Amino acid sequence: MTTRALTTQEITTMHDTIRERTNSLLAGHDVKLKAIRFDIRGAVAGQVKWYWNDGTCVIRYNPMIIKDNYEDFLERTVTHEVAHAVAIRRHGRPAANHGWQWQRVMRELGAKSVERCHSYDVKHVRPRTLYCECKEHRVSTRMYNLVARGSKRRCTLCRTHVTIRKEAV
């Protein structure tokens, strides 16, 4: 089954609605929003970039994931990213992750679930693989490139360094 391409107007309307929902959720939370961008690529659905020097943030969304999962994205991902911005504003850097501060804000914003990761189909992303002693790891292009450039990363299961090539055992 193929889906039709969206018109420029439909995409603009989706982005405007996401902007409205983001601003609506941020209302009353004293978060200085510098911009909302639709420029993330890959498997990441959304991201908050915090500018500590001036206390502002940018919320970024993935337009490919929006296009394929609009209704769910509007409900879950927008709430998820706004919760990051609010939690960081209230509690500082330690709240940047998915800990209790973020979970509390998610509930305050009316989230039905407090899931850390999305389950969207990201078939548009070229898969990358890293290897350790115990398994193959599917990773983002960013993580793959970090390891390819010499960054040392460990498997969370066997604690050995991951590599870009499968080593002969």
MODELLER restraints for C-alpha pairs under 7 A, 6 or more apart:
rsr = mdl.restraints
at = mdl.atoms
rsr.add(forms.Gaussian(group=physical.xy_distance, feature=features.Distance(at['CA:18:A'], at['CA:74:A']), mean=6.23, stdev=0.5))
rsr.add(forms.Gaussian(group=physical.xy_distance, feature=features.Distance(at['CA:19:A'], at['CA:36:A']), mean=6.86, stdev=0.5))
rsr.add(forms.Gaussian(group=physical.xy_distance, feature=features.Distance(at['CA:22:A'], at['CA:78:A']), mean=6.26, stdev=0.5))
rsr.add(forms.Gaussian(group=physical.xy_distance, feature=features.Distance(at['CA:22:A'], at['CA:82:A']), mean=6.64, stdev=0.5))
rsr.add(forms.Gaussian(group=physical.xy_distance, feature=features.Distance(at['CA:25:A'], at['CA:82:A']), mean=6.88, stdev=0.5))
rsr.add(forms.Gaussian(group=physical.xy_distance, feature=features.Distance(at['CA:25:A'], at['CA:109:A']), mean=6.93, stdev=0.5))
rsr.add(forms.Gaussian(group=physical.xy_distance, feature=features.Distance(at['CA:26:A'], at['CA:82:A']), mean=6.65, stdev=0.5))
rsr.add(forms.Gaussian(group=physical.xy_distance, feature=features.Distance(at['CA:29:A'], at['CA:86:A']), mean=6.44, stdev=0.5))
rsr.add(forms.Gaussian(group=physical.xy_distance, feature=features.Distance(at['CA:31:A'], at['CA:85:A']), mean=6.97, stdev=0.5))
rsr.add(forms.Gaussian(group=physical.xy_distance, feature=features.Distance(at['CA:31:A'], at['CA:86:A']), mean=6.48, stdev=0.5))
rsr.add(forms.Gaussian(group=physical.xy_distance, feature=features.Distance(at['CA:31:A'], at['CA:89:A']), mean=6.45, stdev=0.5))
rsr.add(forms.Gaussian(group=physical.xy_distance, feature=features.Distance(at['CA:32:A'], at['CA:55:A']), mean=6.85, stdev=0.5))
rsr.add(forms.Gaussian(group=physical.xy_distance, feature=features.Distance(at['CA:32:A'], at['CA:56:A']), mean=4.78, stdev=0.5))
rsr.add(forms.Gaussian(group=physical.xy_distance, feature=features.Distance(at['CA:32:A'], at['CA:57:A']), mean=6.43, stdev=0.5))
rsr.add(forms.Gaussian(group=physical.xy_distance, feature=features.Distance(at['CA:33:A'], at['CA:56:A']), mean=5.64, stdev=0.5))
rsr.add(forms.Gaussian(group=physical.xy_distance, feature=features.Distance(at['CA:33:A'], at['CA:57:A']), mean=5.14, stdev=0.5))
rsr.add(forms.Gaussian(group=physical.xy_distance, feature=features.Distance(at['CA:33:A'], at['CA:58:A']), mean=6.02, stdev=0.5))
rsr.add(forms.Gaussian(group=physical.xy_distance, feature=features.Distance(at['CA:34:A'], at['CA:56:A']), mean=5.84, stdev=0.5))
rsr.add(forms.Gaussian(group=physical.xy_distance, feature=features.Distance(at['CA:34:A'], at['CA:57:A']), mean=5.55, stdev=0.5))
rsr.add(forms.Gaussian(group=physical.xy_distance, feature=features.Distance(at['CA:34:A'], at['CA:58:A']), mean=5.41, stdev=0.5))
rsr.add(forms.Gaussian(group=physical.xy_distance, feature=features.Distance(at['CA:35:A'], at['CA:58:A']), mean=4.91, stdev=0.5))
rsr.add(forms.Gaussian(group=physical.xy_distance, feature=features.Distance(at['CA:35:A'], at['CA:59:A']), mean=6.52, stdev=0.5))
rsr.add(forms.Gaussian(group=physical.xy_distance, feature=features.Distance(at['CA:36:A'], at['CA:58:A']), mean=5.83, stdev=0.5))
rsr.add(forms.Gaussian(group=physical.xy_distance, feature=features.Distance(at['CA:36:A'], at['CA:59:A']), mean=4.93, stdev=0.5))
rsr.add(forms.Gaussian(group=physical.xy_distance, feature=features.Distance(at['CA:36:A'], at['CA:60:A']), mean=5.80, stdev=0.5))
rsr.add(forms.Gaussian(group=physical.xy_distance, feature=features.Distance(at['CA:37:A'], at['CA:59:A']), mean=6.33, stdev=0.5))
rsr.add(forms.Gaussian(group=physical.xy_distance, feature=features.Distance(at['CA:37:A'], at['CA:60:A']), mean=4.66, stdev=0.5))
rsr.add(forms.Gaussian(group=physical.xy_distance, feature=features.Distance(at['CA:37:A'], at['CA:61:A']), mean=6.19, stdev=0.5))
rsr.add(forms.Gaussian(group=physical.xy_distance, feature=features.Distance(at['CA:38:A'], at['CA:60:A']), mean=5.64, stdev=0.5))
rsr.add(forms.Gaussian(group=physical.xy_distance, feature=features.Distance(at['CA:38:A'], at['CA:61:A']), mean=4.72, stdev=0.5))
rsr.add(forms.Gaussian(group=physical.xy_distance, feature=features.Distance(at['CA:38:A'], at['CA:62:A']), mean=5.67, stdev=0.5))
rsr.add(forms.Gaussian(group=physical.xy_distance, feature=features.Distance(at['CA:38:A'], at['CA:63:A']), mean=5.64, stdev=0.5))
rsr.add(forms.Gaussian(group=physical.xy_distance, feature=features.Distance(at['CA:39:A'], at['CA:60:A']), mean=6.46, stdev=0.5))
rsr.add(forms.Gaussian(group=physical.xy_distance, feature=features.Distance(at['CA:39:A'], at['CA:61:A']), mean=6.33, stdev=0.5))
rsr.add(forms.Gaussian(group=physical.xy_distance, feature=features.Distance(at['CA:39:A'], at['CA:62:A']), mean=6.00, stdev=0.5))
rsr.add(forms.Gaussian(group=physical.xy_distance, feature=features.Distance(at['CA:39:A'], at['CA:63:A']), mean=6.86, stdev=0.5))
rsr.add(forms.Gaussian(group=physical.xy_distance, feature=features.Distance(at['CA:40:A'], at['CA:60:A']), mean=6.42, stdev=0.5))
rsr.add(forms.Gaussian(group=physical.xy_distance, feature=features.Distance(at['CA:40:A'], at['CA:61:A']), mean=5.74, stdev=0.5))
rsr.add(forms.Gaussian(group=physical.xy_distance, feature=features.Distance(at['CA:40:A'], at['CA:62:A']), mean=4.53, stdev=0.5))
rsr.add(forms.Gaussian(group=physical.xy_distance, feature=features.Distance(at['CA:41:A'], at['CA:62:A']), mean=5.90, stdev=0.5))
rsr.add(forms.Gaussian(group=physical.xy_distance, feature=features.Distance(at['CA:42:A'], at['CA:125:A']), mean=5.36, stdev=0.5))
rsr.add(forms.Gaussian(group=physical.xy_distance, feature=features.Distance(at['CA:43:A'], at['CA:122:A']), mean=5.81, stdev=0.5))
rsr.add(forms.Gaussian(group=physical.xy_distance, feature=features.Distance(at['CA:43:A'], at['CA:125:A']), mean=6.35, stdev=0.5))
rsr.add(forms.Gaussian(group=physical.xy_distance, feature=features.Distance(at['CA:44:A'], at['CA:62:A']), mean=6.84, stdev=0.5))
rsr.add(forms.Gaussian(group=physical.xy_distance, feature=features.Distance(at['CA:45:A'], at['CA:61:A']), mean=5.92, stdev=0.5))
rsr.add(forms.Gaussian(group=physical.xy_distance, feature=features.Distance(at['CA:45:A'], at['CA:62:A']), mean=5.15, stdev=0.5))
rsr.add(forms.Gaussian(group=physical.xy_distance, feature=features.Distance(at['CA:45:A'], at['CA:65:A']), mean=6.41, stdev=0.5))
rsr.add(forms.Gaussian(group=physical.xy_distance, feature=features.Distance(at['CA:45:A'], at['CA:77:A']), mean=6.99, stdev=0.5))
rsr.add(forms.Gaussian(group=physical.xy_distance, feature=features.Distance(at['CA:46:A'], at['CA:60:A']), mean=5.49, stdev=0.5))
rsr.add(forms.Gaussian(group=physical.xy_distance, feature=features.Distance(at['CA:46:A'], at['CA:61:A']), mean=4.38, stdev=0.5))
rsr.add(forms.Gaussian(group=physical.xy_distance, feature=features.Distance(at['CA:46:A'], at['CA:62:A']), mean=6.09, stdev=0.5))
rsr.add(forms.Gaussian(group=physical.xy_distance, feature=features.Distance(at['CA:46:A'], at['CA:77:A']), mean=6.80, stdev=0.5))
rsr.add(forms.Gaussian(group=physical.xy_distance, feature=features.Distance(at['CA:46:A'], at['CA:81:A']), mean=6.42, stdev=0.5))
rsr.add(forms.Gaussian(group=physical.xy_distance, feature=features.Distance(at['CA:47:A'], at['CA:59:A']), mean=5.83, stdev=0.5))
rsr.add(forms.Gaussian(group=physical.xy_distance, feature=features.Distance(at['CA:47:A'], at['CA:60:A']), mean=5.14, stdev=0.5))
rsr.add(forms.Gaussian(group=physical.xy_distance, feature=features.Distance(at['CA:47:A'], at['CA:61:A']), mean=6.59, stdev=0.5))
rsr.add(forms.Gaussian(group=physical.xy_distance, feature=features.Distance(at['CA:47:A'], at['CA:81:A']), mean=6.29, stdev=0.5))
rsr.add(forms.Gaussian(group=physical.xy_distance, feature=features.Distance(at['CA:48:A'], at['CA:57:A']), mean=6.68, stdev=0.5))
rsr.add(forms.Gaussian(group=physical.xy_distance, feature=features.Distance(at['CA:48:A'], at['CA:58:A']), mean=5.81, stdev=0.5))
rsr.add(forms.Gaussian(group=physical.xy_distance, feature=features.Distance(at['CA:48:A'], at['CA:59:A']), mean=4.59, stdev=0.5))
rsr.add(forms.Gaussian(group=physical.xy_distance, feature=features.Distance(at['CA:48:A'], at['CA:60:A']), mean=6.31, stdev=0.5))
rsr.add(forms.Gaussian(group=physical.xy_distance, feature=features.Distance(at['CA:48:A'], at['CA:81:A']), mean=6.28, stdev=0.5))
rsr.add(forms.Gaussian(group=physical.xy_distance, feature=features.Distance(at['CA:48:A'], at['CA:84:A']), mean=6.84, stdev=0.5))
rsr.add(forms.Gaussian(group=physical.xy_distance, feature=features.Distance(at['CA:48:A'], at['CA:85:A']), mean=6.50, stdev=0.5))
rsr.add(forms.Gaussian(group=physical.xy_distance, feature=features.Distance(at['CA:49:A'], at['CA:57:A']), mean=5.49, stdev=0.5))
rsr.add(forms.Gaussian(group=physical.xy_distance, feature=features.Distance(at['CA:49:A'], at['CA:58:A']), mean=5.16, stdev=0.5))
rsr.add(forms.Gaussian(group=physical.xy_distance, feature=features.Distance(at['CA:49:A'], at['CA:59:A']), mean=6.36, stdev=0.5))
rsr.add(forms.Gaussian(group=physical.xy_distance, feature=features.Distance(at['CA:50:A'], at['CA:56:A']), mean=6.13, stdev=0.5))
rsr.add(forms.Gaussian(group=physical.xy_distance, feature=features.Distance(at['CA:50:A'], at['CA:57:A']), mean=4.32, stdev=0.5))
rsr.add(forms.Gaussian(group=physical.xy_distance, feature=features.Distance(at['CA:50:A'], at['CA:58:A']), mean=6.54, stdev=0.5))
rsr.add(forms.Gaussian(group=physical.xy_distance, feature=features.Distance(at['CA:51:A'], at['CA:57:A']), mean=5.63, stdev=0.5))
rsr.add(forms.Gaussian(group=physical.xy_distance, feature=features.Distance(at['CA:66:A'], at['CA:73:A']), mean=6.12, stdev=0.5))
rsr.add(forms.Gaussian(group=physical.xy_distance, feature=features.Distance(at['CA:79:A'], at['CA:106:A']), mean=6.95, stdev=0.5))
rsr.add(forms.Gaussian(group=physical.xy_distance, feature=features.Distance(at['CA:79:A'], at['CA:109:A']), mean=6.98, stdev=0.5))
rsr.add(forms.Gaussian(group=physical.xy_distance, feature=features.Distance(at['CA:79:A'], at['CA:111:A']), mean=6.87, stdev=0.5))
rsr.add(forms.Gaussian(group=physical.xy_distance, feature=features.Distance(at['CA:80:A'], at['CA:106:A']), mean=6.69, stdev=0.5))
rsr.add(forms.Gaussian(group=physical.xy_distance, feature=features.Distance(at['CA:83:A'], at['CA:102:A']), mean=6.02, stdev=0.5))
rsr.add(forms.Gaussian(group=physical.xy_distance, feature=features.Distance(at['CA:83:A'], at['CA:105:A']), mean=5.48, stdev=0.5))
rsr.add(forms.Gaussian(group=physical.xy_distance, feature=features.Distance(at['CA:83:A'], at['CA:106:A']), mean=5.47, stdev=0.5))
rsr.add(forms.Gaussian(group=physical.xy_distance, feature=features.Distance(at['CA:84:A'], at['CA:96:A']), mean=6.10, stdev=0.5))
rsr.add(forms.Gaussian(group=physical.xy_distance, feature=features.Distance(at['CA:84:A'], at['CA:102:A']), mean=6.07, stdev=0.5))
rsr.add(forms.Gaussian(group=physical.xy_distance, feature=features.Distance(at['CA:87:A'], at['CA:95:A']), mean=5.59, stdev=0.5))
rsr.add(forms.Gaussian(group=physical.xy_distance, feature=features.Distance(at['CA:87:A'], at['CA:101:A']), mean=5.94, stdev=0.5))
rsr.add(forms.Gaussian(group=physical.xy_distance, feature=features.Distance(at['CA:87:A'], at['CA:102:A']), mean=5.34, stdev=0.5))
rsr.add(forms.Gaussian(group=physical.xy_distance, feature=features.Distance(at['CA:87:A'], at['CA:105:A']), mean=6.39, stdev=0.5))
rsr.add(forms.Gaussian(group=physical.xy_distance, feature=features.Distance(at['CA:88:A'], at['CA:95:A']), mean=5.15, stdev=0.5))
rsr.add(forms.Gaussian(group=physical.xy_distance, feature=features.Distance(at['CA:88:A'], at['CA:96:A']), mean=5.62, stdev=0.5))
rsr.add(forms.Gaussian(group=physical.xy_distance, feature=features.Distance(at['CA:95:A'], at['CA:101:A']), mean=5.81, stdev=0.5))
rsr.add(forms.Gaussian(group=physical.xy_distance, feature=features.Distance(at['CA:95:A'], at['CA:102:A']), mean=6.19, stdev=0.5))
rsr.add(forms.Gaussian(group=physical.xy_distance, feature=features.Distance(at['CA:98:A'], at['CA:116:A']), mean=6.43, stdev=0.5))
rsr.add(forms.Gaussian(group=physical.xy_distance, feature=features.Distance(at['CA:103:A'], at['CA:114:A']), mean=6.18, stdev=0.5))
rsr.add(forms.Gaussian(group=physical.xy_distance, feature=features.Distance(at['CA:106:A'], at['CA:114:A']), mean=6.45, stdev=0.5))
rsr.add(forms.Gaussian(group=physical.xy_distance, feature=features.Distance(at['CA:127:A'], at['CA:138:A']), mean=6.66, stdev=0.5))
rsr.add(forms.Gaussian(group=physical.xy_distance, feature=features.Distance(at['CA:128:A'], at['CA:138:A']), mean=5.69, stdev=0.5))
rsr.add(forms.Gaussian(group=physical.xy_distance, feature=features.Distance(at['CA:128:A'], at['CA:139:A']), mean=5.47, stdev=0.5))
rsr.add(forms.Gaussian(group=physical.xy_distance, feature=features.Distance(at['CA:128:A'], at['CA:140:A']), mean=6.35, stdev=0.5))
rsr.add(forms.Gaussian(group=physical.xy_distance, feature=features.Distance(at['CA:128:A'], at['CA:141:A']), mean=6.27, stdev=0.5))
rsr.add(forms.Gaussian(group=physical.xy_distance, feature=features.Distance(at['CA:128:A'], at['CA:144:A']), mean=6.54, stdev=0.5))
rsr.add(forms.Gaussian(group=physical.xy_distance, feature=features.Distance(at['CA:129:A'], at['CA:136:A']), mean=6.42, stdev=0.5))
rsr.add(forms.Gaussian(group=physical.xy_distance, feature=features.Distance(at['CA:129:A'], at['CA:137:A']), mean=5.44, stdev=0.5))
rsr.add(forms.Gaussian(group=physical.xy_distance, feature=features.Distance(at['CA:129:A'], at['CA:138:A']), mean=4.71, stdev=0.5))
rsr.add(forms.Gaussian(group=physical.xy_distance, feature=features.Distance(at['CA:129:A'], at['CA:139:A']), mean=5.93, stdev=0.5))
rsr.add(forms.Gaussian(group=physical.xy_distance, feature=features.Distance(at['CA:130:A'], at['CA:136:A']), mean=5.91, stdev=0.5))
rsr.add(forms.Gaussian(group=physical.xy_distance, feature=features.Distance(at['CA:130:A'], at['CA:137:A']), mean=5.09, stdev=0.5))
rsr.add(forms.Gaussian(group=physical.xy_distance, feature=features.Distance(at['CA:130:A'], at['CA:138:A']), mean=6.60, stdev=0.5))
rsr.add(forms.Gaussian(group=physical.xy_distance, feature=features.Distance(at['CA:130:A'], at['CA:139:A']), mean=6.98, stdev=0.5))
rsr.add(forms.Gaussian(group=physical.xy_distance, feature=features.Distance(at['CA:130:A'], at['CA:144:A']), mean=6.94, stdev=0.5))
rsr.add(forms.Gaussian(group=physical.xy_distance, feature=features.Distance(at['CA:130:A'], at['CA:162:A']), mean=5.96, stdev=0.5))
rsr.add(forms.Gaussian(group=physical.xy_distance, feature=features.Distance(at['CA:130:A'], at['CA:163:A']), mean=5.52, stdev=0.5))
rsr.add(forms.Gaussian(group=physical.xy_distance, feature=features.Distance(at['CA:130:A'], at['CA:164:A']), mean=4.95, stdev=0.5))
rsr.add(forms.Gaussian(group=physical.xy_distance, feature=features.Distance(at['CA:131:A'], at['CA:137:A']), mean=6.05, stdev=0.5))
rsr.add(forms.Gaussian(group=physical.xy_distance, feature=features.Distance(at['CA:131:A'], at['CA:162:A']), mean=5.13, stdev=0.5))
rsr.add(forms.Gaussian(group=physical.xy_distance, feature=features.Distance(at['CA:131:A'], at['CA:163:A']), mean=5.22, stdev=0.5))
rsr.add(forms.Gaussian(group=physical.xy_distance, feature=features.Distance(at['CA:131:A'], at['CA:164:A']), mean=6.26, stdev=0.5))
rsr.add(forms.Gaussian(group=physical.xy_distance, feature=features.Distance(at['CA:131:A'], at['CA:165:A']), mean=6.51, stdev=0.5))
rsr.add(forms.Gaussian(group=physical.xy_distance, feature=features.Distance(at['CA:131:A'], at['CA:166:A']), mean=5.60, stdev=0.5))
rsr.add(forms.Gaussian(group=physical.xy_distance, feature=features.Distance(at['CA:132:A'], at['CA:155:A']), mean=6.59, stdev=0.5))
rsr.add(forms.Gaussian(group=physical.xy_distance, feature=features.Distance(at['CA:132:A'], at['CA:160:A']), mean=6.19, stdev=0.5))
rsr.add(forms.Gaussian(group=physical.xy_distance, feature=features.Distance(at['CA:132:A'], at['CA:161:A']), mean=6.23, stdev=0.5))
rsr.add(forms.Gaussian(group=physical.xy_distance, feature=features.Distance(at['CA:132:A'], at['CA:162:A']), mean=4.62, stdev=0.5))
rsr.add(forms.Gaussian(group=physical.xy_distance, feature=features.Distance(at['CA:132:A'], at['CA:163:A']), mean=6.48, stdev=0.5))
rsr.add(forms.Gaussian(group=physical.xy_distance, feature=features.Distance(at['CA:133:A'], at['CA:160:A']), mean=6.68, stdev=0.5))
rsr.add(forms.Gaussian(group=physical.xy_distance, feature=features.Distance(at['CA:134:A'], at['CA:158:A']), mean=6.42, stdev=0.5))
rsr.add(forms.Gaussian(group=physical.xy_distance, feature=features.Distance(at['CA:147:A'], at['CA:153:A']), mean=6.98, stdev=0.5))
rsr.add(forms.Gaussian(group=physical.xy_distance, feature=features.Distance(at['CA:147:A'], at['CA:163:A']), mean=6.85, stdev=0.5))
rsr.add(forms.Gaussian(group=physical.xy_distance, feature=features.Distance(at['CA:148:A'], at['CA:164:A']), mean=6.49, stdev=0.5))
rsr.add(forms.Gaussian(group=physical.xy_distance, feature=features.Distance(at['CA:152:A'], at['CA:161:A']), mean=6.51, stdev=0.5))
rsr.add(forms.Gaussian(group=physical.xy_distance, feature=features.Distance(at['CA:153:A'], at['CA:161:A']), mean=5.53, stdev=0.5))
rsr.add(forms.Gaussian(group=physical.xy_distance, feature=features.Distance(at['CA:153:A'], at['CA:162:A']), mean=5.88, stdev=0.5))
rsr.add(forms.Gaussian(group=physical.xy_distance, feature=features.Distance(at['CA:154:A'], at['CA:160:A']), mean=5.26, stdev=0.5))
rsr.add(forms.Gaussian(group=physical.xy_distance, feature=features.Distance(at['CA:154:A'], at['CA:161:A']), mean=4.27, stdev=0.5))
rsr.add(forms.Gaussian(group=physical.xy_distance, feature=features.Distance(at['CA:154:A'], at['CA:162:A']), mean=5.62, stdev=0.5))
rsr.add(forms.Gaussian(group=physical.xy_distance, feature=features.Distance(at['CA:155:A'], at['CA:161:A']), mean=6.27, stdev=0.5))
rsr.add(forms.Gaussian(group=physical.xy_distance, feature=features.Distance(at['CA:155:A'], at['CA:162:A']), mean=6.26, stdev=0.5))
